[in-house]
C-alpha cells in the first residue's frame, strides 16, 4: 500500500470526519485539538493526517502535499477546485451561506432602489457572483473574522458569512435576509494521486461512500 496523506482542519471538520476515517479503519493517534503536532500518525503506518487551516486544505491537496482532504463547499468555491477531484459530498459540517444586515436595515428596499451596498466578507468570489446575478453593485470589503462587527461600527451595510444556528447574528443585533446556498464538506482528491495511488485510495473512497449512509 502506498503512503497516504490526508489534509484536515481542526475543530468541526476533524470531528465530523473522524467517523468516516474510522469506517475506513483509520484512527488518529493524537487529538489535534489538544496536540500541537501538525502531522498526526494513525493506527495505519501508511496513513498520516496533516492539520492545516481550513482555507489551505485545497492548496495542500492541489499541489500534492496531501493526497486527500476534506474541505467545505465554501472553501472550494473560493479556491476554484483546480487540479482536484471532488467525488463525494460528505454531508457534514452543514450550514448556510447567508447575507445578513442590522435588524433595523431595510434590505429589500435597498435592493429595490438599486442602492450600492458595502458588504464585508471573506468569501469574495461567492459574494461577487451572488450580487452580480442579482444585478446589484456592491463594494466588497475583505475581512478574515469577526464579520458581525463590520455593520455595528459602520464599516459595512451587510455581511456575507456562514450561519449555523443564527445565535451569533442575533447576539449582535443582525438578521439573515437572504440565503445564498447550503454548505457542506466535500472529500477532495489530488488527480495525479488518484491515478498513481489508486489501489490505496479506492478503498478509502468506497469506505467514505458507504459511511455517508450511516454517519
Secondary structure, DSSP 8 states (H G I E B T S, - for coil): ---EEEEE-TTHHHHHHHHHHHHTT--BSS-TTT---SEEEBSSTTEEEEE--GGGHHHHHHTTS-SEEEEEHHHHHHH--TTEEEEEE---S-EEEEEEEETT--HHHHHHTT--EEEEES-HHHHHHHHHHTT--EEEEE-SS-TTHHHHTTS-SEEEEEESSSHHHHHTTEEEEEEEEEE-EEEEEEHHHHHHTHHHHHHHHHHHHHHTTT-
